[in-house]
Amino acid sequence: MHAIRGWFRDTTGGLPTTFWYLWTGTLINRLGSFVLVFLAIYLTQERGFSAAQAGLVLGAWGVGGAVGTTAGGTLSDRWGRRPTLFTAHLGAATMMLALGFARDLWTVAAGALLLGLFAEAARPAYGAMMIDVVPERDRLRAFSLNYWAVNLGFACAAVLAGFAAQAGYLLLFVVNAATTLITALIIFVKVRETRTVVVGMPRGGAPSGALRTILNDRVYLGFVALNLLGALVFLQHISMLPIAMADSGLSPATYGSVIALNGVMIVAGQLFVPRLIKGRSRSHVLALAAVVTGVGFGLTAFADVAWFYGLTVLIWTLGEMLHSPSNATLIAELSPAELRGRYQGVFSLSWQLAGAAAPILGGLVREQAGNATLWFGCAAIGLVMAVGHLLSGPARERRAVALRTVGAAAVLTTQSTAPQPAAPKAAEPVATSQG
């Protein structure tokens, strides 16, 4: 028992209060995140859309998200993290309801696009705020705790949504909107602005030439490109996997239970991962994660019953668990402080591009080349990613060290140029007894 208490203290202790407010908001929001989990099934079974049309709608979500993350990254650097988060959550809650009442294809697609825009605009601001408030030494466990909350909510939502859908799909949209609104209220009431002005940064935001700086950062863009490949694979679990399971004669509730294994496994084991990978080469961890994830998705080609689908989910979830904390800490270390929101936005953009492309490409490959080709292709991408991480890892670590050095120098400069308190006047001599 003493060992368990010590582990819990080492895992959760000493983190800033703002982190825990953000963590709580994330958990509440994810507990109601029904819509994206079941959107493909909703579109094909409730609205009667084809797999290609469903892919088009999910792609519209991704396009909106691409615009949202770009705008969210810029706004979080210029306007501030807090107002960007609050506005994005309010807009997402509103559009969630609007999408629930939409009926024809183009109205649904437009609603998905706007929902993606607002929902994903929050990501860069959230990521930048997390880096702002959590010291570098604590980020690995902080990101693991946050990821744990995301998946605890996801696991519960996936199971509950399967039963809620039987009562009516509109309920999914209403609950999702309500939890998003609660998160917005937590941010408004409890979270303060965390953006700070760095030496050399103008008052309005990041220095001029920010976009050029990012576009010239080949190390970071290479890392983003690898993440794009991984996202194209990973997002098949919410686009083509539910359709594949439906073709195997499995119900939406079964899909909800199977995909919930992802969250259950992460909830059960994610908090132990930081100790497992601490001190190990991040490039090697990311390469291993890519291989395991690829194998898990590749085995889906052979699945035709619920337990087999569940086994594939458990395998690629293990890869996800290894990938997430190393990935998050690396993003933080590769982001210059004055461009933190924009760098987070560019990284999030890779997910949104994948969100637009994954369902469309997945649907086309599945219809034109067959189900097995789609999943074998996912396995091949995993191997390509592993090689990419091993080759690019040393350059990333050198860049991280260089940015830490620059950051430390900026802190010293700020301290040396800060107004110093006036020197106290010399004290009057005090007569003492000579005894």
HUFENNOR-V21271 format. One record per residue. N is the residue number from 1. PSI is psi as a letter, one per 40 degrees, with the letter a starting at -180 (none if undefined). Layout:
n = (N:N)
psi = (PSI:PSI)
This chain:
n = (1:2:3:4:5:6:7:8:9:10:11:12:13:14:15:16:17:18:19:20:21:22:23:24:25:26:27:28:29:30:31:32:33:34:35:36:37:38:39:40:41:42:43:44:45:46:47:48:49:50:51:52:53:54:55:56:57:58:59:60:61:62:63:64:65:66:67:68:69:70:71:72:73:74:75:76:77:78:79:80:81:82:83:84:85:86:87:88:89:90:91:92:93:94:95:96:97:98:99:100:101:102:103:104:105:106:107:108:109:110:111:112:113:114:115:116:117:118:119:120:121:122:123:124:125:126:127:128:129:130:131:132:133:134:135:136:137:138:139:140:141:142:143:144:145:146:147:148:149:150:151:152:153:154:155:156:157:158:159:160:161:162:163:164:165:166:167:168:169:170:171:172:173:174:175:176:177:178:179:180:181:182:183:184:185:186:187:188:189:190:191:192:193:194:195:196:197:198:199:200:201:202:203:204:205:206:207:208:209:210:211:212:213:214:215:216:217:218:219:220:221:222:223:224:225:226:227:228:229:230:231:232:233:234:235:236:237:238:239:240:241:242:243:244:245:246:247:248:249:250:251:252:253:254:255:256:257:258:259:260:261:262:263:264:265:266:267:268:269:270:271:272:273:274:275:276:277:278:279:280:281:282:283:284:285:286:287:288:289:290:291:292:293:294:295:296:297:298:299:300:301:302:303:304:305:306:307:308:309:310:311:312:313:314:315:316:317:318:319:320:321:322:323:324:325:326:327:328:329:330:331:332:333:334:335:336:337:338:339:340:341:342:343:344:345:346:347:348:349:350:351:352:353:354:355:356:357:358:359:360:361:362:363:364:365:366:367:368:369:370:371:372:373:374:375:376:377:378:379:380:381:382:383:384:385:386:387:388:389:390:391:392:393:394:395:396:397:398:399:400:401:402:403:404:405:406:407:408:409:410:411:412:413:414:415:416:417:418:419:420:421:422:423:424:425:426:427:428:429:430:431:432:433:434:435)
psi = (d:d:d:d:d:d:d:d:d:d:d:e:i:e:i:i:d:d:d:d:d:d:d:d:d:d:d:d:d:d:d:e:g:d:d:d:d:e:d:d:d:d:d:d:d:d:e:f:i:i:d:d:d:d:d:d:d:d:d:d:d:d:d:d:d:d:d:d:d:d:d:d:d:d:d:d:d:d:d:i:d:d:d:d:d:d:d:d:d:d:d:d:d:d:d:d:d:d:d:d:e:i:d:i:d:d:d:d:d:d:d:d:d:d:d:d:d:d:d:e:d:d:d:d:d:d:d:d:d:d:d:d:e:h:i:d:d:e:d:d:d:d:d:d:d:d:d:d:d:d:d:d:d:d:d:d:d:d:d:d:d:d:d:d:d:d:e:h:d:d:d:d:d:d:d:d:d:d:d:d:d:d:d:d:d:d:d:d:d:d:h:i:h:e:h:i:h:i:h:e:h:i:d:e:a:i:i:i:f:d:d:d:d:d:d:e:g:d:d:d:d:d:d:d:d:d:d:d:d:d:d:d:d:d:e:e:e:e:c:d:d:d:d:d:d:d:d:e:e:i:i:d:d:d:d:d:d:d:d:d:d:d:d:d:d:d:d:d:e:d:e:e:d:d:d:d:e:h:e:i:h:d:d:d:d:d:d:d:d:d:d:d:d:d:d:d:d:d:e:d:d:e:i:e:i:d:d:d:d:d:d:d:d:d:d:d:d:d:d:d:d:d:d:d:d:d:d:d:d:d:d:d:e:e:h:i:d:e:f:d:d:d:d:d:d:d:d:d:d:d:d:d:d:d:d:d:d:d:d:d:d:d:d:d:d:d:d:d:e:i:d:d:d:d:d:d:d:d:d:d:d:d:d:d:d:d:d:d:d:d:d:e:d:d:d:d:d:d:d:d:d:d:d:d:d:d:d:d:d:d:d:d:d:d:d:d:e:i:h:i:i:i:h:i:i:h:i:i:h:h:h:i:h:e:none)
